[in-house]
């Protein structure tokens, strides 16, 4: 089960949280809004982290990407022949 803490709680109890995070995950909030998560580490997790960061970037740039790809679809088929 996730634990939800504030940034000030994180600063005060980082040592205790590190042992908790090895078993579960922690959501860090600032002014009531989630700002970060702390996840347990496991060997060979680079691909999982890379996938997460890619999803984060796409969500962060959702409006720009939707606009760009709508313009592309609206322009019709290309005359490119292979």
N, CA, C and O atoms as CSV, one atom per row, in Angstrom:
chain,resi,resn,atom,element,x,y,z
A,1,UNK,N,N,0.842,-1.177,0.000
A,1,UNK,CA,C,0.000,0.000,0.000
A,1,UNK,C,C,0.888,1.241,0.000
A,1,UNK,O,O,1.872,1.310,0.736
A,2,UNK,N,N,0.542,2.196,-0.810
A,2,UNK,CA,C,1.326,3.421,-0.900
A,2,UNK,C,C,1.159,4.266,0.358
A,2,UNK,O,O,0.103,4.277,0.990
A,3,UNK,N,N,2.212,4.959,0.693
A,3,UNK,CA,C,2.190,5.895,1.809
A,3,UNK,C,C,2.221,7.288,1.193
A,3,UNK,O,O,2.986,7.527,0.258
A,4,UNK,N,N,1.410,8.206,1.694
A,4,UNK,CA,C,1.360,9.573,1.187
A,4,UNK,C,C,1.904,10.491,2.263
A,4,UNK,O,O,1.429,10.489,3.398
A,5,UNK,N,N,2.923,11.288,1.888
A,5,UNK,CA,C,3.553,12.200,2.840
A,5,UNK,C,C,3.750,13.567,2.194
A,5,UNK,O,O,3.686,13.704,0.973
A,6,UNK,N,N,3.988,14.562,3.017
A,6,UNK,CA,C,4.283,15.900,2.511
A,6,UNK,C,C,5.792,16.063,2.333
A,6,UNK,O,O,6.575,15.251,2.825
A,7,UNK,N,N,6.186,17.109,1.632
A,7,UNK,CA,C,7.614,17.347,1.429
A,7,UNK,C,C,8.320,17.608,2.755
A,7,UNK,O,O,9.467,17.198,2.932
A,8,UNK,N,N,7.650,18.286,3.691
A,8,UNK,CA,C,8.300,18.532,4.985
A,8,UNK,C,C,8.458,17.226,5.764
A,8,UNK,O,O,9.465,17.044,6.448
A,9,UNK,N,N,7.485,16.313,5.677
A,9,UNK,CA,C,7.635,15.009,6.329
A,9,UNK,C,C,8.791,14.230,5.698
A,9,UNK,O,O,9.531,13.534,6.394
A,10,UNK,N,N,8.937,14.350,4.394
A,10,UNK,CA,C,10.042,13.682,3.700
A,10,UNK,C,C,11.382,14.168,4.240
A,10,UNK,O,O,12.276,13.366,4.508
A,11,UNK,N,N,11.520,15.483,4.399
A,11,UNK,CA,C,12.775,16.044,4.887
A,11,UNK,C,C,13.069,15.604,6.321
A,11,UNK,O,O,14.228,15.388,6.675
A,12,UNK,N,N,12.041,15.472,7.140
A,12,UNK,CA,C,12.238,15.122,8.541
A,12,UNK,C,C,12.493,13.631,8.760
A,12,UNK,O,O,13.202,13.256,9.694
A,13,UNK,N,N,11.920,12.777,7.902
A,13,UNK,CA,C,11.960,11.340,8.162
A,13,UNK,C,C,12.566,10.543,7.013
A,13,UNK,O,O,12.164,9.402,6.786
A,14,UNK,N,N,13.509,11.106,6.293
A,14,UNK,CA,C,14.074,10.432,5.124
A,14,UNK,C,C,14.683,9.076,5.486
A,14,UNK,O,O,14.542,8.123,4.720
A,15,UNK,N,N,15.335,8.971,6.600
A,15,UNK,CA,C,15.950,7.702,7.001
A,15,UNK,C,C,14.924,6.601,7.193
A,15,UNK,O,O,15.128,5.478,6.732
A,16,UNK,N,N,13.832,6.904,7.864
A,16,UNK,CA,C,12.767,5.919,8.075
A,16,UNK,C,C,12.091,5.558,6.759
A,16,UNK,O,O,11.733,4.402,6.533
A,17,UNK,N,N,11.918,6.549,5.896
A,17,UNK,CA,C,11.249,6.297,4.623
A,17,UNK,C,C,12.071,5.398,3.717
A,17,UNK,O,O,11.511,4.609,2.955
A,18,UNK,N,N,13.367,5.503,3.786
A,18,UNK,CA,C,14.200,4.659,2.936
A,18,UNK,C,C,13.980,3.184,3.234
A,18,UNK,O,O,13.967,2.363,2.317
A,19,UNK,N,N,13.809,2.842,4.491
A,19,UNK,CA,C,13.531,1.443,4.809
A,19,UNK,C,C,12.116,1.061,4.381
A,19,UNK,O,O,11.887,-0.079,3.976
A,20,UNK,N,N,11.160,1.991,4.462
A,20,UNK,CA,C,9.785,1.725,4.027
A,20,UNK,C,C,9.723,1.525,2.511
A,20,UNK,O,O,9.023,0.637,2.023
A,21,UNK,N,N,10.460,2.356,1.776
A,21,UNK,CA,C,10.432,2.296,0.314
A,21,UNK,C,C,11.010,0.986,-0.200
A,21,UNK,O,O,10.675,0.573,-1.311
A,22,UNK,N,N,11.845,0.334,0.547
A,22,UNK,CA,C,12.372,-0.952,0.088
A,22,UNK,C,C,11.273,-2.009,0.041
A,22,UNK,O,O,11.452,-3.046,-0.599
A,23,UNK,N,N,10.146,-1.771,0.700
A,23,UNK,CA,C,9.025,-2.708,0.712
A,23,UNK,C,C,7.829,-2.236,-0.111
A,23,UNK,O,O,7.090,-3.066,-0.642
A,24,UNK,N,N,7.623,-0.948,-0.228
A,24,UNK,CA,C,6.448,-0.395,-0.889
A,24,UNK,C,C,6.844,0.903,-1.590
A,24,UNK,O,O,8.019,1.094,-1.900
A,25,UNK,N,N,5.902,1.783,-1.842
A,25,UNK,CA,C,6.204,3.048,-2.497
A,25,UNK,C,C,5.569,4.195,-1.747
A,25,UNK,O,O,4.626,4.016,-0.977
A,26,UNK,N,N,6.113,5.396,-1.991
A,26,UNK,CA,C,5.699,6.589,-1.264
A,26,UNK,C,C,5.380,7.690,-2.264
A,26,UNK,O,O,6.139,7.930,-3.203
A,27,UNK,N,N,4.249,8.355,-2.052
A,27,UNK,CA,C,3.868,9.520,-2.852
A,27,UNK,C,C,4.177,10.755,-2.017
A,27,UNK,O,O,3.760,10.851,-0.862
A,28,UNK,N,N,4.912,11.704,-2.605
A,28,UNK,CA,C,5.270,12.943,-1.915
A,28,UNK,C,C,4.377,14.056,-2.448
A,28,UNK,O,O,4.260,14.238,-3.660
A,29,UNK,N,N,3.746,14.800,-1.538
A,29,UNK,CA,C,2.846,15.873,-1.944
A,29,UNK,C,C,3.378,17.229,-1.499
A,29,UNK,O,O,4.133,17.340,-0.534
A,30,UNK,N,N,2.963,18.248,-2.228
A,30,UNK,CA,C,3.273,19.629,-1.861
A,30,UNK,C,C,1.995,20.432,-2.040
A,30,UNK,O,O,1.434,20.494,-3.134
A,31,UNK,N,N,1.548,21.037,-0.968
A,31,UNK,CA,C,0.286,21.778,-0.955
A,31,UNK,C,C,-0.875,20.912,-1.424
A,31,UNK,O,O,-1.765,21.374,-2.138
A,32,UNK,N,N,-0.850,19.643,-1.008
A,32,UNK,CA,C,-1.942,18.739,-1.310
A,32,UNK,C,C,-1.904,18.083,-2.680
A,32,UNK,O,O,-2.754,17.246,-2.985
A,33,UNK,N,N,-0.937,18.446,-3.509
A,33,UNK,CA,C,-0.840,17.877,-4.851
A,33,UNK,C,C,0.361,16.952,-4.932
A,33,UNK,O,O,1.434,17.292,-4.433
A,34,UNK,N,N,0.201,15.786,-5.552
A,34,UNK,CA,C,1.343,14.877,-5.695
A,34,UNK,C,C,2.429,15.494,-6.566
A,34,UNK,O,O,2.140,16.044,-7.629
A,35,UNK,N,N,3.673,15.404,-6.119
A,35,UNK,CA,C,4.778,15.975,-6.879
A,35,UNK,C,C,5.833,14.940,-7.261
A,35,UNK,O,O,6.545,15.118,-8.249
A,36,UNK,N,N,5.937,13.867,-6.489
A,36,UNK,CA,C,6.970,12.868,-6.767
A,36,UNK,C,C,6.561,11.538,-6.146
A,36,UNK,O,O,5.690,11.470,-5.279
A,37,UNK,N,N,7.217,10.488,-6.617
A,37,UNK,CA,C,7.047,9.185,-6.006
A,37,UNK,C,C,8.411,8.597,-5.710
A,37,UNK,O,O,9.390,8.874,-6.404
A,38,UNK,N,N,8.460,7.788,-4.677
A,38,UNK,CA,C,9.681,7.053,-4.338
A,38,UNK,C,C,9.344,5.581,-4.500
A,38,UNK,O,O,8.391,5.084,-3.899
A,39,UNK,N,N,10.129,4.884,-5.317
A,39,UNK,CA,C,9.866,3.484,-5.621
A,39,UNK,C,C,11.007,2.606,-5.143
A,39,UNK,O,O,12.145,3.068,-5.057
A,40,UNK,N,N,10.722,1.341,-4.830
A,40,UNK,CA,C,11.800,0.437,-4.455
A,40,UNK,C,C,12.682,0.128,-5.657
A,40,UNK,O,O,12.206,0.071,-6.791
A,41,UNK,N,N,13.952,-0.068,-5.402
A,41,UNK,CA,C,14.912,-0.384,-6.461
A,41,UNK,C,C,14.973,-1.886,-6.663
A,41,UNK,O,O,14.852,-2.655,-5.709
A,42,UNK,N,N,15.163,-2.304,-7.913
A,42,UNK,CA,C,15.453,-3.702,-8.192
A,42,UNK,C,C,16.465,-3.760,-9.321
A,42,UNK,O,O,16.547,-2.843,-10.139
A,43,UNK,N,N,17.228,-4.831,-9.362
A,43,UNK,CA,C,18.251,-4.974,-10.394
A,43,UNK,C,C,17.604,-4.980,-11.774
A,43,UNK,O,O,16.504,-5.500,-11.956
A,44,UNK,N,N,18.295,-4.402,-12.729
A,44,UNK,CA,C,17.841,-4.336,-14.127
A,44,UNK,C,C,16.525,-3.579,-14.287
A,44,UNK,O,O,15.691,-3.964,-15.106
A,45,UNK,N,N,16.330,-2.515,-13.522
A,45,UNK,CA,C,15.096,-1.744,-13.622
A,45,UNK,C,C,15.184,-0.601,-14.631
A,45,UNK,O,O,14.239,0.176,-14.762
A,46,UNK,N,N,16.293,-0.488,-15.339
A,46,UNK,CA,C,16.486,0.648,-16.239
A,46,UNK,C,C,15.405,0.731,-17.308
A,46,UNK,O,O,14.943,1.824,-17.634
A,47,UNK,N,N,14.994,-0.414,-17.860
A,47,UNK,CA,C,13.986,-0.366,-18.919
A,47,UNK,C,C,12.629,0.065,-18.357
A,47,UNK,O,O,11.887,0.784,-19.025
A,48,UNK,N,N,12.301,-0.364,-17.147
A,48,UNK,CA,C,11.037,0.048,-16.534
A,48,UNK,C,C,11.043,1.552,-16.263
A,48,UNK,O,O,10.037,2.224,-16.487
A,49,UNK,N,N,12.154,2.076,-15.790
A,49,UNK,CA,C,12.260,3.514,-15.522
A,49,UNK,C,C,12.217,4.293,-16.832
A,49,UNK,O,O,11.571,5.339,-16.902
A,50,UNK,N,N,12.888,3.808,-17.863
A,50,UNK,CA,C,12.876,4.474,-19.169
A,50,UNK,C,C,11.460,4.507,-19.736
A,50,UNK,O,O,11.040,5.524,-20.289
A,51,UNK,N,N,10.721,3.411,-19.607
A,51,UNK,CA,C,9.334,3.379,-20.081
A,51,UNK,C,C,8.478,4.383,-19.318
A,51,UNK,O,O,7.665,5.090,-19.912
A,52,UNK,N,N,8.662,4.445,-18.005
A,52,UNK,CA,C,7.901,5.391,-17.198
A,52,UNK,C,C,8.205,6.829,-17.616
A,52,UNK,O,O,7.291,7.637,-17.780
A,53,UNK,N,N,9.484,7.144,-17.788
A,53,UNK,CA,C,9.860,8.509,-18.169
A,53,UNK,C,C,9.312,8.876,-19.550
A,53,UNK,O,O,8.935,10.024,-19.782
A,54,UNK,N,N,9.268,7.910,-20.459
A,54,UNK,CA,C,8.689,8.170,-21.778
A,54,UNK,C,C,7.192,8.486,-21.652
A,54,UNK,O,O,6.697,9.418,-22.285
A,55,UNK,N,N,6.483,7.716,-20.843
A,55,UNK,CA,C,5.057,7.980,-20.600
A,55,UNK,C,C,4.869,9.356,-19.954
A,55,UNK,O,O,3.947,10.092,-20.306
A,56,UNK,N,N,5.744,9.695,-19.013
A,56,UNK,CA,C,5.672,10.999,-18.347
A,56,UNK,C,C,5.851,12.141,-19.353
A,56,UNK,O,O,5.094,13.112,-19.334
A,57,UNK,N,N,6.848,12.023,-20.225
A,57,UNK,CA,C,7.098,13.063,-21.217
A,57,UNK,C,C,5.918,13.206,-22.179
A,57,UNK,O,O,5.538,14.321,-22.536
A,58,UNK,N,N,5.339,12.082,-22.596
A,58,UNK,CA,C,4.198,12.150,-23.513
A,58,UNK,C,C,2.998,12.796,-22.830
A,58,UNK,O,O,2.293,13.594,-23.448
A,59,UNK,N,N,2.758,12.462,-21.569
A,59,UNK,CA,C,1.641,13.062,-20.859
A,59,UNK,C,C,1.875,14.557,-20.640
A,59,UNK,O,O,0.955,15.365,-20.764
A,60,UNK,N,N,3.097,14.905,-20.319
A,60,UNK,CA,C,3.455,16.314,-20.091
A,60,UNK,C,C,3.255,17.152,-21.359
A,60,UNK,O,O,2.872,18.320,-21.287
A,61,UNK,N,N,3.518,16.543,-22.519
A,61,UNK,CA,C,3.413,17.252,-23.802
A,61,UNK,C,C,2.192,16.815,-24.601
A,61,UNK,O,O,2.184,16.918,-25.827
A,62,UNK,N,N,1.165,16.329,-23.918
A,62,UNK,CA,C,-0.011,15.770,-24.563
A,62,UNK,C,C,-0.651,16.728,-25.577
A,62,UNK,O,O,-0.930,16.323,-26.705
A,63,UNK,N,N,-0.884,17.973,-25.200
A,63,UNK,CA,C,-1.573,18.923,-26.069
A,63,UNK,C,C,-0.760,19.181,-27.338
A,63,UNK,O,O,-1.309,19.190,-28.439
A,64,UNK,N,N,0.538,19.389,-27.182
A,64,UNK,CA,C,1.405,19.645,-28.342
A,64,UNK,C,C,1.415,18.442,-29.274
A,64,UNK,O,O,1.319,18.599,-30.491
A,65,UNK,N,N,1.530,17.242,-28.712
A,65,UNK,CA,C,1.558,16.028,-29.533
A,65,UNK,C,C,0.227,15.811,-30.240
A,65,UNK,O,O,0.210,15.453,-31.418
A,66,UNK,N,N,-0.884,16.019,-29.548
A,66,UNK,CA,C,-2.189,15.845,-30.181
A,66,UNK,C,C,-2.375,16.824,-31.328
A,66,UNK,O,O,-2.899,16.455,-32.379
A,67,UNK,N,N,-1.950,18.071,-31.137
A,67,UNK,CA,C,-2.064,19.072,-32.193
A,67,UNK,C,C,-1.208,18.691,-33.394
A,67,UNK,O,O,-1.666,18.762,-34.534
A,68,UNK,N,N,0.026,18.290,-33.143
A,68,UNK,CA,C,0.941,17.930,-34.224
A,68,UNK,C,C,0.406,16.755,-35.041
A,68,UNK,O,O,0.430,16.786,-36.271
A,69,UNK,N,N,-0.076,15.723,-34.352
A,69,UNK,CA,C,-0.537,14.541,-35.069
A,69,UNK,C,C,-1.896,14.750,-35.723
A,69,UNK,O,O,-2.188,14.100,-36.727
A,70,UNK,N,N,-2.736,15.631,-35.194
A,70,UNK,CA,C,-3.996,15.969,-35.858
A,70,UNK,C,C,-3.704,16.697,-37.160
A,70,UNK,O,O,-4.338,16.424,-38.179
A,71,UNK,N,N,-2.751,17.620,-37.135
A,71,UNK,CA,C,-2.362,18.320,-38.374
A,71,UNK,C,C,-1.837,17.329,-39.402
A,71,UNK,O,O,-2.124,17.454,-40.592
A,72,UNK,N,N,-1.086,16.367,-38.957
A,72,UNK,CA,C,-0.540,15.358,-39.857
A,72,UNK,C,C,-1.647,14.520,-40.486
A,72,UNK,O,O,-1.626,14.262,-41.689
A,73,UNK,N,N,-2.603,14.101,-39.685
A,73,UNK,CA,C,-3.716,13.302,-40.206
A,73,UNK,C,C,-4.554,14.139,-41.171
A,73,UNK,O,O,-4.961,13.658,-42.229
A,74,UNK,N,N,-4.806,15.396,-40.798
A,74,UNK,CA,C,-5.631,16.273,-41.631
A,74,UNK,C,C,-4.972,16.600,-42.969
A,74,UNK,O,O,-5.668,16.928,-43.930
A,75,UNK,N,N,-3.647,16.517,-43.050
A,75,UNK,CA,C,-2.960,16.854,-44.310
A,75,UNK,C,C,-3.141,15.777,-45.376
A,75,UNK,O,O,-2.845,16.012,-46.547
A,76,UNK,N,N,-3.613,14.623,-44.989
A,76,UNK,CA,C,-3.895,13.553,-45.964
A,76,UNK,C,C,-2.685,12.693,-46.224
A,76,UNK,O,O,-1.647,12.825,-45.576
A,77,UNK,N,N,-2.844,11.799,-47.198
A,77,UNK,CA,C,-1.783,10.872,-47.526
A,77,UNK,C,C,-0.618,11.576,-48.214
A,77,UNK,O,O,-0.802,12.550,-48.943
A,78,UNK,N,N,0.545,11.078,-47.975
A,78,UNK,CA,C,1.753,11.620,-48.603
A,78,UNK,C,C,1.903,11.041,-50.003
A,78,UNK,O,O,1.341,9.989,-50.308
A,79,UNK,N,N,2.660,11.726,-50.849
A,79,UNK,CA,C,2.923,11.195,-52.198
A,79,UNK,C,C,4.227,10.386,-52.235
A,79,UNK,O,O,4.732,10.059,-53.309
A,80,UNK,N,N,4.760,10.070,-51.057
A,80,UNK,CA,C,5.988,9.296,-50.959
A,80,UNK,C,C,5.763,7.882,-51.482
A,80,UNK,O,O,4.820,7.205,-51.072
A,81,UNK,N,N,6.630,7.440,-52.388
A,81,UNK,CA,C,6.540,6.094,-52.934
A,81,UNK,C,C,7.848,5.389,-52.655
A,81,UNK,O,O,8.928,5.919,-52.915
A,82,UNK,N,N,7.734,4.185,-52.121
A,82,UNK,CA,C,8.955,3.408,-51.833
A,82,UNK,C,C,9.045,2.255,-52.794
A,82,UNK,O,O,9.992,1.472,-52.731
